Amino acid sequence: MRRNLTQDNLAQLVDCNVSHISNVENAHTKVSLIALLAIANALDTTIDYLLSNQYTQSGNALDGAILKALEKCDDEKKERILKMIDLM
């Protein structure tokens, strides 16, 4: 997932400073639940997806991200996606 946001853009969206975003991104600091939720909302994703590499049930987060992306597709796109999945 790519939103093409800079750290500065994200910091403005979640109302914190850029250095905090950098520290969170580089795992130099822990993030509060409130900040994590704000970051997930700004990135239009879920906390599960953001933390998917941190726990063993990461498939659930990926499934959720796929379902969320599918919700935005019209029926024609969904049919094409289903055909691609069948080919895989």
MMTF fields as JSON, N, C-alpha, C and O atoms, coordinates in Angstrom:
{
  "mmtfVersion": "1.0.0",
  "mmtfProducer": "UNKNOWN",
  "numBonds": 351,
  "numAtoms": 352,
  "numGroups": 88,
  "numChains": 1,
  "numModels": 1,
  "chainsPerModel": [1],
  "groupsPerChain": [88],
  "chainIdList": ["A"],
  "bondAtomList": [4, 2, 8, 6, 12, 10, 16, 14, 20, 18, 24, 22, 28, 26, 32, 30, 36, 34, 40, 38, 44, 42, 48, 46, 52, 50, 56, 54, 60, 58, 64, 62, 68, 66, 72, 70, 76, 74, 80, 78, 84, 82, 88, 86, 92, 90, 96, 94, 100, 98, 104, 102, 108, 106, 112, 110, 116, 114, 120, 118, 124, 122, 128, 126, 132, 130, 136, 134, 140, 138, 144, 142, 148, 146, 152, 150, 156, 154, 160, 158, 164, 162, 168, 166, 172, 170, 176, 174, 180, 178, 184, 182, 188, 186, 192, 190, 196, 194, 200, 198, 204, 202, 208, 206, 212, 210, 216, 214, 220, 218, 224, 222, 228, 226, 232, 230, 236, 234, 240, 238, 244, 242, 248, 246, 252, 250, 256, 254, 260, 258, 264, 262, 268, 266, 272, 270, 276, 274, 280, 278, 284, 282, 288, 286, 292, 290, 296, 294, 300, 298, 304, 302, 308, 306, 312, 310, 316, 314, 320, 318, 324, 322, 328, 326, 332, 330, 336, 334, 340, 338, 344, 342, 348, 346],
  "bondOrderList": [1, 1, 1, 1, 1, 1, 1, 1, 1, 1, 1, 1, 1, 1, 1, 1, 1, 1, 1, 1, 1, 1, 1, 1, 1, 1, 1, 1, 1, 1, 1, 1, 1, 1, 1, 1, 1, 1, 1, 1, 1, 1, 1, 1, 1, 1, 1, 1, 1, 1, 1, 1, 1, 1, 1, 1, 1, 1, 1, 1, 1, 1, 1, 1, 1, 1, 1, 1, 1, 1, 1, 1, 1, 1, 1, 1, 1, 1, 1, 1, 1, 1, 1, 1, 1, 1, 1],
  "groupList": [{"groupName": "MET", "atomNameList": ["N", "CA", "C", "O"], "elementList": ["N", "C", "C", "O"], "formalChargeList": [0, 0, 0, 0], "bondAtomList": [1, 0, 2, 1, 3, 2], "bondOrderList": [1, 1, 2], "singleLetterCode": "M", "chemCompType": "L-PEPTIDE LINKING"}, {"groupName": "ARG", "atomNameList": ["N", "CA", "C", "O"], "elementList": ["N", "C", "C", "O"], "formalChargeList": [0, 0, 0, 0], "bondAtomList": [1, 0, 2, 1, 3, 2], "bondOrderList": [1, 1, 2], "singleLetterCode": "R", "chemCompType": "L-PEPTIDE LINKING"}, {"groupName": "ASN", "atomNameList": ["N", "CA", "C", "O"], "elementList": ["N", "C", "C", "O"], "formalChargeList": [0, 0, 0, 0], "bondAtomList": [1, 0, 2, 1, 3, 2], "bondOrderList": [1, 1, 2], "singleLetterCode": "N", "chemCompType": "L-PEPTIDE LINKING"}, {"groupName": "LEU", "atomNameList": ["N", "CA", "C", "O"], "elementList": ["N", "C", "C", "O"], "formalChargeList": [0, 0, 0, 0], "bondAtomList": [1, 0, 2, 1, 3, 2], "bondOrderList": [1, 1, 2], "singleLetterCode": "L", "chemCompType": "L-PEPTIDE LINKING"}, {"groupName": "THR", "atomNameList": ["N", "CA", "C", "O"], "elementList": ["N", "C", "C", "O"], "formalChargeList": [0, 0, 0, 0], "bondAtomList": [1, 0, 2, 1, 3, 2], "bondOrderList": [1, 1, 2], "singleLetterCode": "T", "chemCompType": "L-PEPTIDE LINKING"}, {"groupName": "GLN", "atomNameList": ["N", "CA", "C", "O"], "elementList": ["N", "C", "C", "O"], "formalChargeList": [0, 0, 0, 0], "bondAtomList": [1, 0, 2, 1, 3, 2], "bondOrderList": [1, 1, 2], "singleLetterCode": "Q", "chemCompType": "L-PEPTIDE LINKING"}, {"groupName": "ASP", "atomNameList": ["N", "CA", "C", "O"], "elementList": ["N", "C", "C", "O"], "formalChargeList": [0, 0, 0, 0], "bondAtomList": [1, 0, 2, 1, 3, 2], "bondOrderList": [1, 1, 2], "singleLetterCode": "D", "chemCompType": "L-PEPTIDE LINKING"}, {"groupName": "ALA", "atomNameList": ["N", "CA", "C", "O"], "elementList": ["N", "C", "C", "O"], "formalChargeList": [0, 0, 0, 0], "bondAtomList": [1, 0, 2, 1, 3, 2], "bondOrderList": [1, 1, 2], "singleLetterCode": "A", "chemCompType": "L-PEPTIDE LINKING"}, {"groupName": "VAL", "atomNameList": ["N", "CA", "C", "O"], "elementList": ["N", "C", "C", "O"], "formalChargeList": [0, 0, 0, 0], "bondAtomList": [1, 0, 2, 1, 3, 2], "bondOrderList": [1, 1, 2], "singleLetterCode": "V", "chemCompType": "L-PEPTIDE LINKING"}, {"groupName": "CYS", "atomNameList": ["N", "CA", "C", "O"], "elementList": ["N", "C", "C", "O"], "formalChargeList": [0, 0, 0, 0], "bondAtomList": [1, 0, 2, 1, 3, 2], "bondOrderList": [1, 1, 2], "singleLetterCode": "C", "chemCompType": "L-PEPTIDE LINKING"}, {"groupName": "SER", "atomNameList": ["N", "CA", "C", "O"], "elementList": ["N", "C", "C", "O"], "formalChargeList": [0, 0, 0, 0], "bondAtomList": [1, 0, 2, 1, 3, 2], "bondOrderList": [1, 1, 2], "singleLetterCode": "S", "chemCompType": "L-PEPTIDE LINKING"}, {"groupName": "HIS", "atomNameList": ["N", "CA", "C", "O"], "elementList": ["N", "C", "C", "O"], "formalChargeList": [0, 0, 0, 0], "bondAtomList": [1, 0, 2, 1, 3, 2], "bondOrderList": [1, 1, 2], "singleLetterCode": "H", "chemCompType": "L-PEPTIDE LINKING"}, {"groupName": "ILE", "atomNameList": ["N", "CA", "C", "O"], "elementList": ["N", "C", "C", "O"], "formalChargeList": [0, 0, 0, 0], "bondAtomList": [1, 0, 2, 1, 3, 2], "bondOrderList": [1, 1, 2], "singleLetterCode": "I", "chemCompType": "L-PEPTIDE LINKING"}, {"groupName": "GLU", "atomNameList": ["N", "CA", "C", "O"], "elementList": ["N", "C", "C", "O"], "formalChargeList": [0, 0, 0, 0], "bondAtomList": [1, 0, 2, 1, 3, 2], "bondOrderList": [1, 1, 2], "singleLetterCode": "E", "chemCompType": "L-PEPTIDE LINKING"}, {"groupName": "LYS", "atomNameList": ["N", "CA", "C", "O"], "elementList": ["N", "C", "C", "O"], "formalChargeList": [0, 0, 0, 0], "bondAtomList": [1, 0, 2, 1, 3, 2], "bondOrderList": [1, 1, 2], "singleLetterCode": "K", "chemCompType": "L-PEPTIDE LINKING"}, {"groupName": "TYR", "atomNameList": ["N", "CA", "C", "O"], "elementList": ["N", "C", "C", "O"], "formalChargeList": [0, 0, 0, 0], "bondAtomList": [1, 0, 2, 1, 3, 2], "bondOrderList": [1, 1, 2], "singleLetterCode": "Y", "chemCompType": "L-PEPTIDE LINKING"}, {"groupName": "GLY", "atomNameList": ["N", "CA", "C", "O"], "elementList": ["N", "C", "C", "O"], "formalChargeList": [0, 0, 0, 0], "bondAtomList": [1, 0, 2, 1, 3, 2], "bondOrderList": [1, 1, 2], "singleLetterCode": "G", "chemCompType": "PEPTIDE LINKING"}],
  "groupTypeList": [0, 1, 1, 2, 3, 4, 5, 6, 2, 3, 7, 5, 3, 8, 6, 9, 2, 8, 10, 11, 12, 10, 2, 8, 13, 2, 7, 11, 4, 14, 8, 10, 3, 12, 7, 3, 3, 7, 12, 7, 2, 7, 3, 6, 4, 4, 12, 6, 15, 3, 3, 10, 2, 5, 15, 4, 5, 10, 16, 2, 7, 3, 6, 16, 7, 12, 3, 14, 7, 3, 13, 14, 9, 6, 6, 13, 14, 14, 13, 1, 12, 3, 14, 0, 12, 6, 3, 0],
  "groupIdList": [1, 2, 3, 4, 5, 6, 7, 8, 9, 10, 11, 12, 13, 14, 15, 16, 17, 18, 19, 20, 21, 22, 23, 24, 25, 26, 27, 28, 29, 30, 31, 32, 33, 34, 35, 36, 37, 38, 39, 40, 41, 42, 43, 44, 45, 46, 47, 48, 49, 50, 51, 52, 53, 54, 55, 56, 57, 58, 59, 60, 61, 62, 63, 64, 65, 66, 67, 68, 69, 70, 71, 72, 73, 74, 75, 76, 77, 78, 79, 80, 81, 82, 83, 84, 85, 86, 87, 88],
  "secStructList": [7, 7, 7, 7, 7, 7, 2, 2, 2, 2, 2, 2, 2, 2, 6, 1, 7, 2, 2, 2, 2, 2, 2, 2, 2, 6, 6, 1, 1, 7, 7, 7, 2, 2, 2, 2, 2, 2, 2, 2, 2, 2, 6, 6, 1, 7, 2, 2, 2, 2, 6, 4, 4, 4, 1, 6, 6, 2, 2, 2, 2, 2, 2, 2, 2, 2, 2, 2, 2, 2, 2, 6, 1, 7, 2, 2, 2, 2, 2, 2, 2, 2, 2, 2, 2, 2, 2, 7],
  "xCoordList": [0.84, 0.0, 0.89, 1.839, 0.564, 1.364, 0.435, -0.459, 0.656, -0.088, 0.803, 0.335, 2.11, 3.078, 3.092, 3.163, 3.026, 3.106, 4.535, 5.21, 4.971, 6.248, 6.008, 4.867, 7.082, 6.938, 6.291, 5.496, 6.632, 6.046, 4.538, 3.763, 4.124, 2.687, 1.958, 0.908, 2.528, 1.899, 1.846, 0.838, 2.912, 2.937, 1.829, 1.186, 1.61, 0.535, -0.825, -1.705, -1.003, -2.286, -2.597, -3.759, -1.572, -1.805, -1.517, -1.596, -1.184, -0.971, 0.152, -0.032, 1.311, 2.503, 3.7, 3.551, 4.886, 6.039, 6.723, 6.559, 7.469, 8.118, 9.111, 9.227, 9.818, 10.81, 10.138, 10.715, 8.927, 8.214, 7.845, 8.0, 7.362, 7.038, 8.289, 8.234, 9.395, 10.653, 11.063, 11.469, 10.957, 11.322, 10.413, 10.878, 9.136, 8.209, 8.545, 8.622, 8.74, 9.032, 10.31, 10.395, 11.282, 12.565, 12.675, 13.758, 11.549, 11.468, 12.409, 12.959, 12.588, 13.402, 12.559, 13.089, 11.248, 10.345, 9.08, 8.756, 8.38, 7.095, 6.021, 6.129, 4.997, 3.914, 2.699, 2.404, 2.015, 0.802, -0.304, -0.259, -1.279, -2.413, -3.161, -3.608, -3.293, -3.981, -3.23, -3.837, -1.906, -1.104, -1.133, -1.203, -1.081, -1.127, -2.443, -2.462, -3.526, -4.833, -4.891, -5.433, -4.345, -4.321, -3.487, -3.865, -2.358, -1.511, -2.25, -2.239, -2.894, -3.653, -4.747, -4.934, -5.47, -6.53, -5.96, -6.535, -4.842, -4.229, -3.753, -3.769, -3.327, -2.842, -3.956, -3.711, -5.188, -6.358, -6.115, -6.329, -5.666, -5.409, -5.815, -6.418, -5.484, -5.835, -4.575, -3.46, -4.786, -3.667, -3.113, -1.9, -3.991, -3.533, -2.537, -1.5, -2.86, -1.968, -0.625, 0.429, -0.667, 0.571, 1.457, 2.685, 0.828, 1.571, 1.749, 2.213, 1.392, 1.362, 2.698, 2.719, 3.795, 5.104, 5.477, 6.5, 4.662, 4.992, 4.345, 4.685, 3.427, 2.778, 2.555, 2.65, 2.26, 2.219, 0.965, 0.957, -0.079, -1.317, -1.387, -2.453, -0.252, -0.191, -1.07, -1.464, -1.391, -2.282, -3.64, -4.261, -4.108, -5.398, -5.373, -6.341, -4.286, -4.166, -4.123, -4.731, -3.412, -3.332, -4.693, -5.099, -5.4, -6.751, -7.649, -8.415, -7.543, -8.35, -8.01, -8.897, -6.725, -6.304, -6.817, -7.225, -6.795, -7.312, -8.804, -9.288, -9.53, -10.981, -11.309, -12.251, -10.538, -10.772, -10.532, -11.281, -9.491, -9.2, -10.303, -10.676, -10.825, -11.894, -13.178, -13.932, -13.427, -14.635, -14.682, -15.758, -13.521, -13.444, -13.576, -13.642, -13.615, -13.66, -15.1, -15.958, -15.342, -16.652, -16.668, -15.64, -17.837, -17.981, -17.077, -16.574, -16.868, -16.013, -14.569, -13.934, -14.065, -12.71, -12.617, -11.624, -13.643, -13.648, -13.593, -12.897, -14.321, -14.294, -12.899, -12.42, -12.241, -10.879, -9.906, -9.024, -10.067, -9.2, -9.407, -8.445, -10.653, -10.948, -10.302, -9.764, -10.355, -9.722, -8.209, -7.601, -7.604, -6.158, -5.812, -4.81, -6.636, -6.404, -6.493, -5.668, -7.504, -7.654, -6.438, -6.041, -5.852, -4.681, -3.446, -2.542, -3.421, -2.272, -2.348, -1.478],
  "yCoordList": [-1.161, 0.0, 1.23, 1.335, 2.148, 3.36, 4.562, 4.638, 5.485, 6.74, 7.876, 8.996, 7.585, 8.587, 9.819, 10.951, 9.582, 10.671, 10.78, 9.774, 11.981, 12.19, 12.088, 12.097, 11.993, 12.0, 13.305, 13.316, 14.39, 15.688, 15.681, 16.156, 15.138, 15.048, 14.226, 14.628, 13.069, 12.186, 12.851, 12.753, 13.517, 14.206, 15.258, 15.412, 15.968, 16.964, 16.296, 16.799, 15.152, 14.455, 13.894, 13.854, 13.463, 12.864, 13.828, 13.456, 15.06, 16.123, 15.798, 15.832, 15.484, 15.302, 15.833, 16.294, 15.77, 16.322, 15.254, 14.055, 15.706, 14.833, 13.896, 12.733, 14.38, 13.53, 12.34, 11.253, 12.53, 11.415, 10.368, 9.169, 10.818, 9.893, 9.123, 7.909, 9.809, 9.16, 8.128, 7.018, 8.49, 7.568, 6.336, 5.226, 6.529, 5.399, 4.51, 3.289, 5.118, 4.372, 3.541, 2.432, 4.072, 3.39, 2.594, 2.136, 2.434, 1.653, 2.167, 1.382, 3.487, 4.096, 4.506, 4.843, 4.475, 4.82, 3.995, 3.499, 3.856, 3.164, 4.182, 5.365, 3.697, 4.577, 4.299, 3.148, 5.343, 5.166, 4.602, 4.722, 3.997, 3.452, 4.554, 4.356, 5.697, 6.824, 7.277, 7.523, 7.387, 7.791, 6.72, 7.036, 5.448, 4.355, 4.362, 4.159, 4.589, 4.673, 5.86, 5.746, 6.982, 8.166, 7.897, 8.304, 7.215, 6.879, 5.928, 6.123, 4.897, 3.951, 4.673, 4.421, 5.562, 6.32, 7.207, 7.299, 7.855, 8.735, 7.952, 8.453, 6.71, 5.871, 5.031, 4.235, 5.217, 4.478, 2.972, 2.248, 2.514, 1.097, 0.742, 1.553, -0.461, -0.91, -1.04, -1.143, -1.033, -1.265, -2.663, -2.862, -3.641, -5.005, -5.014, -5.675, -4.272, -4.253, -3.614, -4.108, -2.532, -1.865, -2.76, -2.682, -3.595, -4.45, -5.875, -6.742, -6.125, -7.49, -8.214, -9.437, -7.504, -8.153, -8.438, -9.07, -7.979, -8.107, -9.314, -9.635, -9.981, -11.132, -12.239, -12.028, -13.415, -14.61, -14.732, -15.49, -14.028, -14.11, -13.03, -12.467, -12.743, -11.653, -11.911, -10.962, -13.165, -13.472, -12.827, -12.415, -12.735, -12.094, -10.628, -10.121, -9.952, -8.541, -8.385, -7.467, -9.27, -9.208, -9.487, -8.811, -10.476, -10.765, -9.54, -9.205, -8.88, -7.684, -6.559, -5.846, -6.4, -5.348, -5.644, -4.736, -6.916, -7.295, -7.028, -6.472, -7.418, -7.188, -5.699, -5.282, -4.91, -3.457, -2.879, -2.015, -3.357, -2.887, -3.313, -2.554, -4.52, -5.01, -4.207, -4.056, -3.697, -2.903, -1.675, -1.174, -1.205, -0.004, -0.309, 0.608, -1.595, -1.994, -2.199, -2.633, -1.875, -2.189, -3.673, -4.347, -4.177, -5.601, -6.066, -7.189, -5.229, -5.606, -5.836, -6.817, -4.939, -5.11, -6.345, -7.071, -6.587, -7.768, -9.046, -9.995, -9.074, -10.249, -10.451, -11.582, -9.358, -9.477, -9.962, -10.775, -9.47, -9.898, -11.377, -12.112, -11.811, -13.224, -14.106, -15.171, -13.667, -14.423, -14.498, -15.542, -13.389, -13.398, -14.361, -15.072, -14.383, -15.302, -16.743, -17.577, -17.036, -18.387, -18.797, -19.962, -17.843, -18.154, -18.439, -19.162, -17.869, -18.074, -19.456, -19.849],
  "zCoordList": [0.0, 0.0, 0.0, 0.777, -0.882, -0.974, -1.025, -1.868, -0.125, -0.131, -0.592, -0.794, -0.765, -1.209, -0.308, -0.786, 0.991, 1.957, 2.479, 2.699, 2.667, 3.337, 4.848, 5.309, 5.592, 7.047, 7.503, 8.442, 6.839, 7.188, 6.935, 7.765, 5.779, 5.481, 6.532, 7.034, 6.86, 7.837, 9.208, 9.907, 9.589, 10.878, 10.953, 11.992, 9.872, 9.854, 9.975, 10.673, 9.293, 9.334, 10.716, 11.121, 11.439, 12.753, 13.897, 15.068, 13.554, 14.536, 15.529, 16.746, 14.964, 15.797, 15.021, 13.89, 15.62, 14.913, 14.053, 14.278, 13.093, 12.116, 12.795, 12.407, 13.79, 14.452, 15.128, 15.181, 15.645, 16.264, 15.209, 15.44, 14.066, 12.97, 12.559, 12.365, 12.429, 12.06, 13.102, 12.757, 14.367, 15.44, 15.473, 15.735, 15.21, 15.162, 13.967, 14.097, 12.82, 11.591, 11.73, 11.201, 12.429, 12.581, 13.878, 14.245, 14.568, 15.808, 16.901, 17.674, 16.958, 18.011, 19.207, 20.266, 19.033, 20.121, 19.991, 18.913, 21.084, 21.068, 20.728, 21.052, 20.077, 19.668, 20.553, 20.876, 20.93, 21.737, 20.854, 19.629, 21.479, 20.735, 19.993, 18.863, 20.623, 19.983, 18.736, 17.694, 18.847, 17.685, 16.606, 15.418, 17.013, 16.037, 15.279, 14.065, 15.971, 15.323, 14.367, 13.267, 14.773, 13.9, 12.648, 11.549, 12.813, 11.667, 10.73, 9.515, 11.288, 10.461, 9.693, 8.502, 10.353, 9.676, 8.579, 7.494, 8.848, 7.846, 6.635, 5.511, 6.875, 5.776, 5.153, 4.247, 5.65, 5.156, 5.233, 4.261, 6.397, 6.614, 8.033, 8.736, 8.447, 9.787, 10.644, 10.134, 11.941, 12.856, 12.628, 12.685, 12.37, 12.082, 10.937, 11.004, 9.886, 8.729, 9.094, 8.695, 9.841, 10.224, 11.099, 11.041, 11.895, 12.816, 12.298, 13.037, 11.06, 10.549, 10.646, 10.779, 10.585, 10.708, 12.154, 12.419, 13.086, 14.503, 15.177, 16.316, 14.498, 15.114, 14.105, 12.896, 14.614, 13.767, 12.929, 11.959, 13.259, 12.497, 11.417, 11.166, 10.78, 9.812, 8.605, 7.927, 8.311, 7.195, 7.365, 6.386, 8.606, 8.859, 8.461, 7.894, 8.751, 8.387, 6.88, 6.329, 6.215, 4.757, 4.146, 3.2, 4.676, 4.19, 4.337, 3.434, 5.483, 5.72, 4.759, 4.288, 4.47, 3.535, 2.132, 1.409, 1.752, 0.432, 0.356, -0.63, 1.381, 1.39, 1.351, 0.677, 2.068, 2.069, 0.673, 0.218, 0.001, -1.354, -2.313, -3.207, -2.135, -3.011, -2.863, -3.824, -1.672, -1.444, -2.351, -2.678, -2.747, -3.579, -5.068, -5.887, -5.421, -6.833, -7.288, -6.52, -8.556, -9.122, -9.503, -9.432, -9.905, -10.197, -11.333, -11.301, -12.322, -13.449, -12.979, -13.368, -12.153, -11.624, -10.74, -10.787, -9.937, -9.078, -9.914, -9.553, -11.025, -11.902, -12.487, -12.571, -12.895, -13.427, -12.362, -12.64, -11.166, -10.055, -9.774, -9.554, -9.78, -9.532, -10.625, -10.322, -11.864, -12.941, -12.739, -12.971, -12.306, -12.053, -10.922, -10.993, -9.884, -8.776, -9.249, -8.876, -10.078, -10.618, -11.454, -11.445, -12.17, -12.98, -12.132, -12.552, -10.948, -10.065, -9.487, -8.71]
}
